[in-house]
Amino acid sequence: MNEHQTTLSVGRNSWTPAHAATTFLGASEILQGLRYVPGVAHYLFNFVKGDAATGRAQREQAAEFLRLRMWGIDAGERHRDALTAGDLILIYLGAPRRTFIGRAELASAVHDWTTSEAQVYRGDSTSGVLLADVEEWDPPVPIDAVLSQIDPAEGARADFEAGVVRITPNEYETTLAVAAGRALSTD
C-alpha cells in the first residue's frame, strides 16, 4: 500500500477503498475486483445432520470427523472451490445445539475421496477436505457467548442455511478467545 492510499479500519481489520466487504452471519466476502483478496480465509463448517440410521448424536458424528481429520463437502456448497490448504475453520453444530465444538486448519483443498479415504470416512459426502492442527473443545462454546462479544452492527447470527460459511477474522478470533476463556474456567 502506498502512503497516499486511503484505508478504512473496522476493529482490527483494514481495507483500502478498492475492497468491498459484505458481512452476513459473521460471514465476510472480501473482494478486490471479482476475486478474493489473497491470504488465509476463515470459515464456519455448519454441521446440522446427525446419522439417524445408526442413532449417533450430532456431536458424536461431528467429533468423529474431527478425529479422522476429514470433513465432507457436498458438491453444491457455495464456497467449495474457494477452500484451500491453510484456511482456518470453526466446527459448528447448528440448531438445536448452536455450539462450536472445535477448530482446525485445512490440510487440503476439496477433492474426491481417494479409495483409502472413502473406506475410512463414514459420512455421506463423496468428497471433502483433510484437516490439520485439529482442536476439539470440551466444553463446547455456545454461539450466544460469542455473539455477546461481537458488535451487533457486524450482522453475526446463529443459524445458517449453508454447510460452509465464510466468516471474518474478527469472528474467528473472538470464538477462539471465548473458547480459551471457557477452558480456563473449567480447569
LODRENTOR-249477 format. One line per field, with one value per atom (N, C-alpha, C, CB): residue number from 1; x, y, z. Coordinates in Angstrom, 1 decimal, padded with zeros to 4 digits. Glycine has a CB too. Example, Ala and Ser with C-alpha at 12.3 -4.5 7.8 and 13.67 -1.06 7.14 Angstrom:
<rs>
marti (1	1	1	1	2	2	2	2) $
px (013.2	012.3	013.2	011.3	012.8	013.7	012.9	014.1) $
py (-005.7	-004.5	-003.3	-004.5	-002.2	-001.1	000.0	-000.6) $
pz (007.8	007.8	007.8	009.0	007.1	007.1	007.9	005.7) $
</rs>
This chain:
<rs>
marti (1	1	1	1	2	2	2	2	3	3	3	3	4	4	4	4	5	5	5	5	6	6	6	6	7	7	7	7	8	8	8	8	9	9	9	9	10	10	10	10	11	11	11	11	12	12	12	12	13	13	13	13	14	14	14	14	15	15	15	15	16	16	16	16	17	17	17	17	18	18	18	18	19	19	19	19	20	20	20	20	21	21	21	21	22	22	22	22	23	23	23	23	24	24	24	24	25	25	25	25	26	26	26	26	27	27	27	27	28	28	28	28	29	29	29	29	30	30	30	30	31	31	31	31	32	32	32	32	33	33	33	33	34	34	34	34	35	35	35	35	36	36	36	36	37	37	37	37	38	38	38	38	39	39	39	39	40	40	40	40	41	41	41	41	42	42	42	42	43	43	43	43	44	44	44	44	45	45	45	45	46	46	46	46	47	47	47	47	48	48	48	48	49	49	49	49	50	50	50	50	51	51	51	51	52	52	52	52	53	53	53	53	54	54	54	54	55	55	55	55	56	56	56	56	57	57	57	57	58	58	58	58	59	59	59	59	60	60	60	60	61	61	61	61	62	62	62	62	63	63	63	63	64	64	64	64	65	65	65	65	66	66	66	66	67	67	67	67	68	68	68	68	69	69	69	69	70	70	70	70	71	71	71	71	72	72	72	72	73	73	73	73	74	74	74	74	75	75	75	75	76	76	76	76	77	77	77	77	78	78	78	78	79	79	79	79	80	80	80	80	81	81	81	81	82	82	82	82	83	83	83	83	84	84	84	84	85	85	85	85	86	86	86	86	87	87	87	87	88	88	88	88	89	89	89	89	90	90	90	90	91	91	91	91	92	92	92	92	93	93	93	93	94	94	94	94	95	95	95	95	96	96	96	96	97	97	97	97	98	98	98	98	99	99	99	99	100	100	100	100	101	101	101	101	102	102	102	102	103	103	103	103	104	104	104	104	105	105	105	105	106	106	106	106	107	107	107	107	108	108	108	108	109	109	109	109	110	110	110	110	111	111	111	111	112	112	112	112	113	113	113	113	114	114	114	114	115	115	115	115	116	116	116	116	117	117	117	117	118	118	118	118	119	119	119	119	120	120	120	120	121	121	121	121	122	122	122	122	123	123	123	123	124	124	124	124	125	125	125	125	126	126	126	126	127	127	127	127	128	128	128	128	129	129	129	129	130	130	130	130	131	131	131	131	132	132	132	132	133	133	133	133	134	134	134	134	135	135	135	135	136	136	136	136	137	137	137	137	138	138	138	138	139	139	139	139	140	140	140	140	141	141	141	141	142	142	142	142	143	143	143	143	144	144	144	144	145	145	145	145	146	146	146	146	147	147	147	147	148	148	148	148	149	149	149	149	150	150	150	150	151	151	151	151	152	152	152	152	153	153	153	153	154	154	154	154	155	155	155	155	156	156	156	156	157	157	157	157	158	158	158	158	159	159	159	159	160	160	160	160	161	161	161	161	162	162	162	162	163	163	163	163	164	164	164	164	165	165	165	165	166	166	166	166	167	167	167	167	168	168	168	168	169	169	169	169	170	170	170	170	171	171	171	171	172	172	172	172	173	173	173	173	174	174	174	174	175	175	175	175	176	176	176	176	177	177	177	177	178	178	178	178	179	179	179	179	180	180	180	180	181	181	181	181	182	182	182	182	183	183	183	183	184	184	184	184	185	185	185	185	186	186	186	186	187	187	187	187) $
px (000.9	000.0	000.9	-001.0	000.6	001.4	000.9	001.4	001.8	001.5	000.3	002.6	-000.2	-001.3	-002.6	-001.0	-002.6	-003.8	-004.6	-003.4	-005.9	-006.8	-007.1	-008.0	-007.2	-007.7	-008.9	-006.5	-009.7	-010.8	-010.5	-012.2	-010.6	-010.4	-011.6	-009.3	-011.9	-013.0	-012.5	-014.2	-012.5	-011.9	-010.4	-012.6	-009.9	-008.5	-008.3	-008.1	-009.4	-009.2	-009.2	-010.4	-008.3	-008.2	-008.3	-006.9	-009.0	-009.2	-009.0	-010.6	-008.6	-008.5	-009.9	-007.4	-010.2	-011.5	-011.8	-011.6	-010.7	-010.9	-011.5	-009.6	-011.4	-012.0	-013.5	-011.2	-014.3	-015.7	-015.9	-016.7	-016.5	-016.8	-018.3	-016.1	-018.7	-020.1	-020.2	-020.8	-020.9	-020.9	-022.3	-020.5	-022.4	-023.7	-023.3	-024.5	-023.9	-023.6	-022.3	-023.7	-021.7	-020.3	-019.7	-019.8	-020.4	-019.7	-019.2	-020.7	-018.1	-017.5	-016.9	-016.4	-017.2	-016.6	-015.8	-017.7	-014.5	-013.7	-013.3	-012.5	-013.7	-013.4	-012.5	-014.7	-011.7	-010.9	-011.2	-009.4	-011.9	-012.4	-013.4	-011.3	-013.2	-014.1	-013.5	-014.7	-012.3	-011.7	-011.4	-010.4	-011.2	-010.9	-009.5	-010.9	-009.3	-008.0	-007.2	-008.1	-006.0	-005.2	-004.9	-003.8	-004.7	-004.4	-005.3	-004.6	-005.1	-005.9	-007.3	-005.2	-008.2	-009.7	-010.1	-010.5	-011.2	-011.8	-013.3	-011.8	-013.6	-014.9	-015.5	-014.7	-016.8	-017.5	-018.1	-018.7	-017.8	-018.4	-019.6	-017.3	-020.7	-022.0	-022.5	-023.1	-022.5	-022.9	-024.3	-021.9	-025.3	-026.7	-027.3	-027.5	-026.7	-027.3	-026.6	-027.1	-027.5	-027.0	-027.2	-027.7	-026.6	-026.8	-027.9	-025.5	-029.1	-030.3	-030.3	-031.6	-029.7	-029.8	-029.1	-029.1	-028.0	-027.3	-027.6	-025.8	-028.4	-028.8	-027.7	-029.2	-026.6	-025.5	-025.9	-024.2	-025.5	-025.8	-025.0	-025.6	-025.6	-024.9	-023.5	-025.8	-023.3	-021.9	-021.0	-021.9	-021.4	-020.6	-020.1	-021.3	-021.0	-020.6	-019.6	-021.9	-019.9	-019.0	-017.6	-019.6	-017.6	-016.3	-015.6	-016.6	-016.3	-015.6	-014.9	-016.6	-015.5	-014.9	-013.7	-015.9	-013.8	-012.6	-011.4	-012.9	-011.7	-010.7	-010.1	-011.3	-010.9	-010.4	-009.6	-011.6	-009.8	-009.1	-009.7	-007.6	-011.0	-011.6	-013.0	-011.8	-013.4	-014.7	-015.3	-014.6	-016.5	-017.2	-017.7	-018.3	-017.5	-018.0	-018.9	-016.9	-020.2	-021.1	-020.8	-022.5	-021.2	-021.0	-021.6	-021.5	-022.7	-023.4	-023.0	-024.8	-022.0	-021.6	-021.0	-020.5	-021.5	-021.2	-019.7	-021.9	-018.9	-017.5	-016.6	-017.2	-017.2	-016.4	-015.1	-017.3	-015.2	-014.0	-013.0	-014.4	-013.4	-012.6	-011.7	-013.4	-012.2	-011.5	-010.1	-012.2	-009.1	-007.7	-006.9	-007.0	-005.8	-004.9	-004.5	-003.7	-004.5	-004.1	-005.2	-003.2	-006.4	-007.6	-007.9	-008.8	-008.5	-008.9	-010.4	-008.4	-010.8	-012.2	-012.6	-012.5	-013.9	-014.6	-015.6	-015.2	-015.8	-016.8	-018.0	-016.2	-019.1	-020.3	-021.5	-020.8	-022.1	-023.3	-024.5	-023.3	-025.3	-026.4	-027.5	-026.9	-028.7	-029.9	-030.1	-031.1	-030.5	-030.9	-029.7	-031.9	-028.5	-027.4	-026.8	-026.3	-026.5	-025.9	-024.6	-026.9	-023.7	-022.4	-021.2	-022.4	-020.1	-018.8	-018.2	-017.9	-017.7	-017.0	-015.5	-017.7	-015.0	-013.6	-013.2	-013.2	-011.9	-011.3	-010.3	-010.7	-009.9	-008.9	-008.3	-009.4	-007.2	-006.7	-006.9	-005.1	-007.2	-007.4	-006.0	-008.2	-005.9	-004.7	-004.8	-004.4	-005.9	-006.1	-007.3	-006.4	-007.3	-008.5	-009.5	-008.1	-010.7	-011.7	-011.3	-013.1	-011.5	-011.2	-012.1	-009.7	-012.2	-013.0	-012.2	-013.2	-012.8	-012.1	-011.4	-013.1	-010.1	-009.4	-010.0	-007.8	-009.7	-010.2	-010.0	-009.6	-008.8	-008.4	-009.2	-006.9	-009.3	-010.1	-011.6	-009.9	-012.1	-013.5	-013.8	-014.0	-012.8	-013.0	-013.1	-011.9	-012.4	-012.4	-013.5	-011.0	-013.9	-014.9	-016.3	-014.8	-017.0	-018.3	-019.5	-018.4	-019.2	-020.3	-020.9	-019.8	-021.8	-022.5	-021.7	-023.8	-020.9	-020.2	-019.2	-019.5	-019.1	-018.1	-016.8	-018.7	-016.8	-015.6	-015.5	-015.7	-014.4	-014.2	-012.8	-014.6	-012.5	-011.1	-010.5	-011.2	-009.2	-008.4	-008.1	-007.1	-008.0	-007.8	-006.5	-008.9	-005.9	-004.6	-004.9	-003.4	-004.0	-004.0	-005.4	-003.5	-006.0	-007.4	-007.4	-008.0	-008.4	-008.7	-010.1	-008.3	-010.4	-011.8	-012.1	-012.1	-013.1	-013.4	-014.4	-013.9	-013.9	-014.8	-014.5	-014.6	-015.4	-016.8	-016.9	-017.6	-018.0	-018.3	-018.6	-019.5	-018.5	-018.7	-020.1	-017.5	-021.0	-022.3	-022.1	-023.3	-022.8	-022.7	-023.2	-023.5	-024.1	-024.5	-023.4	-025.7	-022.5	-021.3	-020.4	-020.5	-020.3	-019.5	-020.2	-019.2	-021.5	-022.3	-022.3	-023.7	-022.3	-022.3	-021.0	-022.5	-020.0	-018.7	-018.5	-017.5	-019.4	-019.3	-020.3	-019.5	-019.8	-020.7	-021.9	-019.9	-023.1	-024.3	-024.3	-025.5	-023.6	-023.6	-022.9	-022.9	-022.1	-021.4	-022.3	-020.3	-023.5	-024.5	-024.3	-024.5	-023.5	-023.3	-024.7	-022.2	-024.8	-026.0	-025.8	-027.1	-026.8	-026.6	-027.0	-027.3	-027.9	-028.4	-028.0	-029.9	-027.7	-027.2	-027.8	-025.7	-028.0	-028.6	-027.5	-029.3	-026.3	-025.2	-024.4	-024.3	-023.7	-022.8	-021.4	-022.6	-021.0	-019.7	-020.1	-018.7	-019.7	-020.0	-018.7	-021.0	-018.4	-017.2	-017.5	-016.9	-016.5	-016.6	-015.4	-016.7	-015.5	-014.5	-013.4	-015.0	-012.1	-011.1	-011.5	-009.8	-012.2	-012.6	-013.5	-013.3	-014.5	-015.4	-014.6	-016.5	-013.7	-012.8	-012.0	-011.9	-011.3	-010.5	-011.4	-009.7	-012.5	-013.4	-013.9	-014.7	-014.2	-014.6	-013.4	-015.0	-012.2	-011.1	-010.9	-009.8	-011.0	-010.9	-011.9	-010.9	-013.2	-014.2	-013.9	-015.6	-013.5	-013.2	-012.1	-012.8	-011.0	-009.9	-010.4	-008.8	-011.2	-011.8	-012.6	-012.6	-013.4	-014.2	-013.3	-015.2	-012.3	-011.4	-010.7	-010.3	-010.2	-009.5	-010.5	-009.0	-011.8	-012.7	-013.1	-013.9	-012.8	-013.2	-012.0	-013.7	-010.8	-009.6	-009.5	-008.3) $
py (-001.2	000.0	001.2	000.0	002.2	003.4	004.4	004.0	005.4	006.4	007.2	007.2	007.3	008.2	007.4	008.8	006.1	005.3	005.4	003.8	005.6	005.7	004.3	006.5	004.2	002.9	003.1	002.2	002.0	002.0	001.0	001.7	001.4	000.4	000.1	001.0	-001.2	-001.6	-002.6	-002.2	-002.2	-003.1	-003.3	-004.5	-004.5	-004.8	-005.0	-006.0	-004.8	-005.1	-003.8	-006.0	-003.7	-002.6	-003.0	-001.8	-002.1	-002.4	-001.1	-002.9	-001.1	000.0	000.2	-000.1	001.4	001.6	000.6	003.0	000.1	-000.9	-002.2	-001.1	-002.4	-003.7	-003.4	-004.2	-004.4	-004.3	-005.4	-004.5	-005.2	-006.2	-006.4	-005.8	-007.6	-007.9	-008.8	-008.6	-008.4	-009.2	-009.8	-008.5	-011.1	-011.7	-012.8	-012.3	-013.2	-014.0	-013.6	-015.5	-013.7	-013.4	-013.8	-014.1	-013.6	-014.1	-012.9	-014.9	-013.0	-011.9	-012.3	-011.2	-011.7	-011.9	-010.6	-012.2	-010.7	-009.5	-009.7	-009.4	-008.8	-008.9	-007.7	-008.9	-008.0	-007.0	-007.3	-007.0	-006.3	-006.7	-007.8	-007.1	-008.9	-010.0	-011.2	-010.4	-011.0	-012.2	-011.9	-012.5	-013.0	-012.8	-012.2	-014.2	-011.4	-010.9	-012.1	-009.8	-012.2	-013.4	-013.4	-013.4	-014.6	-014.8	-015.9	-013.5	-016.1	-017.1	-016.7	-017.4	-017.6	-017.3	-018.0	-017.8	-017.6	-018.1	-018.6	-017.1	-019.8	-020.4	-021.0	-021.4	-021.1	-021.9	-023.1	-021.0	-024.3	-025.5	-025.9	-026.7	-025.7	-025.9	-027.3	-024.9	-028.0	-029.4	-029.5	-030.3	-029.8	-029.9	-031.3	-028.9	-032.2	-033.5	-034.5	-034.0	-035.4	-036.5	-037.7	-036.6	-038.8	-040.0	-040.8	-040.9	-040.5	-041.1	-042.7	-040.6	-043.2	-044.6	-045.4	-044.9	-044.8	-045.6	-045.0	-045.6	-043.9	-043.3	-042.5	-044.3	-042.2	-041.4	-040.0	-041.5	-039.4	-038.0	-037.1	-037.7	-035.9	-034.9	-034.6	-033.6	-034.4	-034.0	-035.2	-033.6	-036.4	-037.6	-037.8	-038.8	-037.6	-037.7	-036.7	-037.7	-035.4	-034.3	-034.5	-033.0	-035.0	-035.2	-036.3	-035.5	-037.3	-038.4	-037.9	-039.5	-037.0	-036.5	-035.6	-035.6	-034.9	-034.2	-035.1	-033.3	-036.2	-037.2	-037.8	-038.2	-038.1	-038.7	-037.6	-039.2	-036.4	-035.3	-035.2	-035.4	-035.4	-035.4	-034.7	-036.9	-033.9	-033.3	-033.3	-031.8	-033.8	-033.9	-032.6	-034.9	-032.3	-031.1	-031.5	-030.1	-031.2	-031.6	-030.8	-031.4	-031.3	-030.7	-029.4	-031.6	-029.1	-027.8	-026.7	-028.0	-027.0	-025.9	-024.7	-026.5	-023.5	-022.3	-022.0	-021.1	-022.3	-021.9	-023.1	-021.4	-024.2	-025.4	-025.1	-026.4	-024.4	-024.2	-023.2	-023.7	-022.4	-021.4	-022.0	-020.3	-023.1	-023.8	-024.2	-024.9	-023.9	-024.2	-024.6	-023.1	-025.3	-025.6	-024.4	-026.5	-024.4	-023.2	-022.4	-022.4	-022.5	-021.8	-022.3	-022.0	-021.4	-021.8	-021.9	-020.7	-023.0	-023.3	-023.5	-024.5	-023.2	-023.5	-024.5	-022.2	-025.5	-026.5	-026.2	-028.0	-026.0	-025.5	-026.5	-024.2	-026.8	-027.7	-026.7	-028.6	-026.8	-026.0	-026.3	-026.0	-025.8	-026.0	-027.5	-025.3	-027.9	-027.1	-026.7	-027.8	-027.3	-027.1	-025.7	-028.1	-025.3	-024.0	-023.8	-022.8	-024.7	-024.6	-024.9	-025.6	-024.3	-024.6	-025.8	-023.4	-026.8	-027.9	-028.0	-029.2	-027.1	-027.2	-026.3	-028.6	-026.4	-025.6	-026.5	-024.3	-026.1	-026.8	-025.9	-028.1	-026.4	-025.8	-026.8	-025.4	-026.2	-027.1	-027.6	-026.4	-028.9	-029.5	-029.8	-030.9	-029.6	-029.8	-029.0	-031.3	-028.8	-028.3	-029.4	-027.7	-029.1	-030.1	-031.0	-029.4	-032.3	-033.3	-034.5	-033.7	-035.3	-036.5	-037.4	-037.2	-038.2	-039.1	-040.1	-039.7	-040.4	-041.5	-042.8	-041.4	-043.9	-045.2	-045.4	-046.3	-045.1	-045.4	-044.4	-045.3	-043.1	-042.1	-042.5	-040.7	-043.0	-043.3	-044.5	-043.7	-045.4	-046.5	-046.1	-047.6	-045.0	-044.5	-043.6	-043.9	-042.7	-041.7	-042.3	-040.6	-042.0	-042.6	-041.7	-043.0	-040.6	-039.7	-040.0	-038.3	-039.1	-039.3	-038.7	-038.7	-037.7	-037.0	-037.8	-035.7	-037.7	-038.4	-037.6	-038.8	-036.4	-035.5	-034.7	-034.6	-034.1	-033.2	-032.7	-034.0	-032.3	-031.8	-032.6	-030.3	-032.5	-033.1	-032.0	-033.8	-032.3	-031.3	-031.5	-031.4	-030.4	-030.4	-029.6	-029.9	-029.7	-028.8	-028.8	-027.4	-029.9	-030.0	-029.9	-031.4	-029.1	-028.9	-029.3	-027.5	-030.2	-030.5	-029.8	-032.0	-029.1	-028.3	-029.0	-026.9	-029.1	-029.6	-028.8	-031.2	-027.9	-027.8	-027.1	-027.1	-027.4	-026.7	-025.2	-027.3	-024.4	-022.9	-022.6	-022.2	-022.1	-021.7	-020.5	-021.4	-020.4	-019.3	-018.0	-019.5	-018.1	-016.9	-016.2	-017.2	-017.0	-016.5	-015.7	-017.6	-016.2	-015.5	-014.2	-016.5	-014.4	-013.2	-012.1	-013.6	-012.4	-011.3	-010.5	-011.9	-011.0	-010.3	-009.6	-011.3	-009.7	-009.2	-008.0	-010.2	-006.9	-005.8	-006.2	-004.6	-005.9	-006.3	-005.7	-005.9	-004.6	-004.0	-004.9	-002.6	-005.8	-006.7	-007.8	-007.5	-007.9	-008.8	-010.2	-008.6	-010.6	-012.0	-012.6	-012.2	-013.9	-014.6	-016.1	-014.5	-016.8	-018.1	-019.3	-018.3	-019.0	-020.0	-019.8	-020.1	-020.9	-020.8	-021.8	-020.9	-021.5	-022.4	-023.3	-021.6	-022.7	-023.3	-024.2	-022.3	-025.2	-026.0	-025.4	-027.3	-024.5	-023.7	-022.3	-024.2	-021.5	-020.1	-019.3	-019.8	-018.3	-017.5	-016.5	-016.7	-016.4	-015.5	-014.6	-016.3	-013.5	-012.5	-013.1	-011.2	-012.5	-012.9	-012.5	-012.2	-011.4	-011.0	-012.0	-009.6	-012.5	-013.6	-014.8	-013.9	-015.2	-016.4	-016.2	-016.7	-015.1	-014.8	-014.6	-013.5	-014.0	-013.9	-015.3	-013.0	-016.2	-017.5	-018.2	-018.3	-018.1	-018.7	-018.2	-018.5	-016.8	-016.2	-016.7	-014.7	-016.8	-017.3	-018.8	-017.2	-019.6	-021.0	-021.1	-021.7	-020.3	-020.3	-019.9	-019.3	-018.9	-018.5	-019.5	-017.2	-020.3	-021.3	-022.5	-021.8	-022.8	-023.9	-023.5	-024.1	-022.3	-021.8	-021.9	-020.4	-021.6	-021.5	-022.9	-020.7	-023.9	-025.3	-026.1	-026.1	-025.5	-026.1	-026.1	-025.5) $
pz (000.0	000.0	000.0	001.2	-000.8	-000.9	000.2	-002.2	000.4	001.5	001.2	001.8	-000.1	-000.4	-000.5	-001.8	-000.2	-000.3	001.0	-000.6	000.8	002.0	002.5	001.6	003.8	004.3	005.2	005.1	005.3	006.2	007.2	005.4	008.5	009.6	010.3	010.5	010.5	011.3	012.3	010.4	013.6	014.6	014.2	014.6	014.1	013.8	012.3	014.6	011.5	010.1	009.3	009.6	008.3	007.5	006.0	007.7	005.3	003.8	003.1	003.5	001.9	001.0	000.4	-000.1	-000.1	-000.7	-001.9	-001.2	-002.5	-003.6	-003.1	-004.3	-001.8	-001.3	-000.9	000.0	-001.2	-000.7	000.3	-001.9	001.4	002.4	002.6	003.8	002.4	002.6	003.8	001.3	004.9	006.0	006.3	007.3	006.4	006.8	007.8	005.6	008.7	009.9	010.4	009.5	010.5	010.7	009.4	011.9	008.3	007.1	006.3	006.3	005.8	005.1	003.8	006.0	002.8	001.5	001.2	000.3	001.2	001.0	-000.5	001.9	-001.3	-002.7	-003.2	-003.5	-004.2	-004.8	-006.3	-004.5	-006.9	-008.3	-008.1	-009.2	-008.8	-008.7	-008.1	-010.1	-007.4	-006.8	-005.3	-007.5	-004.5	-003.1	-003.0	-002.4	-001.9	-001.6	-001.1	-000.5	-001.6	-001.2	000.3	-002.0	000.8	002.2	002.8	003.0	004.1	004.8	004.9	006.2	004.6	004.7	006.0	003.5	006.5	007.7	007.4	008.9	007.9	007.5	008.8	006.4	008.8	009.7	009.0	010.4	009.5	008.9	009.8	008.9	009.2	009.9	009.8	009.3	010.9	010.9	011.5	011.7	010.7	011.2	011.1	010.4	010.4	010.2	011.2	008.8	011.7	012.5	011.7	013.9	012.1	011.3	012.0	011.3	011.5	012.1	012.0	011.5	010.9	010.6	011.8	009.3	012.3	013.4	014.8	013.1	014.8	016.1	016.7	017.0	016.0	016.5	016.7	015.7	017.8	018.1	017.2	019.6	017.0	016.1	016.6	016.2	017.8	018.3	018.1	019.8	018.4	018.3	016.8	018.7	015.9	014.5	014.0	013.6	014.4	014.0	014.7	014.5	015.9	016.6	016.0	018.1	015.5	014.8	013.5	014.4	012.8	011.6	011.9	010.8	013.1	013.5	013.8	014.8	014.6	014.9	013.7	015.9	012.7	011.4	010.6	010.6	011.0	010.3	008.8	010.3	008.7	007.4	007.6	006.8	006.6	006.6	005.2	007.2	005.1	003.9	003.4	004.0	002.1	001.5	000.3	001.1	000.3	-000.7	-002.0	-000.3	-003.1	-004.4	-004.6	-005.5	-003.9	-004.1	-003.2	-004.0	-002.3	-001.3	-002.0	-000.4	-001.6	-002.2	-002.2	-001.5	-001.2	-001.1	-001.4	000.3	-001.9	-002.2	-002.9	-003.0	-004.0	-004.9	-004.3	-006.2	-003.2	-002.6	-001.5	-002.1	-000.9	000.2	-000.2	000.8	000.6	000.2	001.5	-000.6	001.3	002.4	003.1	001.9	004.4	005.2	005.7	004.4	005.1	005.6	007.0	004.6	007.8	009.2	009.3	010.1	010.1	010.2	011.6	009.4	011.9	013.1	012.9	013.8	013.7	013.6	014.5	014.0	013.8	014.5	014.4	013.9	015.5	015.5	015.5	016.8	014.4	014.2	015.2	012.8	014.9	015.8	016.0	015.2	017.2	018.3	019.2	019.1	019.0	019.9	019.8	019.7	018.6	018.4	019.2	018.7	019.0	019.7	018.8	020.9	019.2	018.5	019.2	018.4	018.5	019.2	018.8	018.8	018.0	017.7	016.6	017.4	016.2	015.2	014.5	015.7	013.3	012.5	011.4	012.0	010.8	009.6	008.5	009.8	007.3	006.2	005.7	005.0	005.6	005.1	003.6	005.8	003.0	001.5	001.0	001.2	-000.3	-000.9	-001.0	-002.4	-001.5	-001.7	-002.8	-002.0	-002.6	-003.6	-003.4	-003.5	-004.4	-004.3	-003.4	-005.7	-002.5	-001.6	-002.4	-000.6	-002.0	-002.6	-002.1	-002.3	-002.7	-002.3	-000.8	-003.1	-000.3	001.1	002.0	001.3	001.6	002.3	002.4	001.7	001.3	001.3	002.2	-000.2	002.4	003.3	004.7	003.1	005.1	006.4	006.8	006.7	005.8	006.0	006.1	004.9	007.2	007.4	007.1	008.8	006.4	006.1	004.7	006.1	004.3	003.0	001.8	003.1	002.1	001.0	000.3	001.6	-001.0	-001.8	-002.0	-003.1	-001.4	-001.5	-000.2	-002.7	000.0	001.2	001.3	002.4	002.5	002.8	003.9	003.2	004.0	005.1	006.0	004.6	007.3	008.4	009.1	009.4	009.5	010.3	011.6	009.5	012.5	013.7	014.3	013.4	014.5	015.0	016.5	014.6	017.0	018.4	018.6	019.0	019.5	019.9	021.2	019.9	021.3	022.5	023.5	022.2	024.7	025.8	027.0	026.0	027.4	027.0	025.6	028.0	024.9	023.7	024.0	022.9	022.9	023.1	022.5	022.4	023.3	022.8	021.9	024.0	020.8	019.9	020.6	018.7	021.6	022.3	023.0	023.3	023.6	024.3	023.3	025.0	022.1	021.0	020.6	019.9	020.2	019.7	020.7	019.4	022.0	023.0	023.0	024.4	022.3	022.3	020.9	022.5	020.0	018.7	018.5	017.6	018.0	017.7	016.9	017.0	017.3	016.6	015.2	017.3	014.9	013.6	012.6	013.7	013.1	012.2	011.5	012.9	012.1	011.5	011.8	010.0	012.7	013.1	013.5	014.2	013.3	013.6	014.0	012.5	014.4	014.9	014.0	016.2	013.0	012.2	010.7	012.3	010.0	008.7	007.8	008.6	006.6	005.6	005.0	004.4	004.8	004.1	005.0	003.4	004.5	005.3	005.4	004.6	004.5	004.6	004.6	003.5	005.6	005.7	005.9	006.8	005.1	005.2	006.4	003.9	007.3	008.4	008.4	009.8	009.3	009.3	010.3	009.9	010.1	011.0	012.5	010.6	012.7	014.0	014.6	014.0	013.8	014.4	014.7	013.3	013.9	014.2	015.5	013.0	015.6	016.8	018.0	016.5	017.9	019.1	019.6	018.7	018.7	019.0	019.8	017.8	019.2	019.9	021.3	019.1	021.5	022.8	023.8	022.6	023.3	024.2	024.6	023.5	023.6	023.9	024.9	022.6	024.7	025.7	027.1	025.2	027.2	028.5	029.1	028.3	028.4	028.9	029.4	027.9	028.6	029.0	030.3	027.9	030.5	031.7	032.9	031.5	032.7	033.8	034.3	033.4	033.5	033.9	034.5	032.8	034.4	034.9	036.4	034.4) $
</rs>
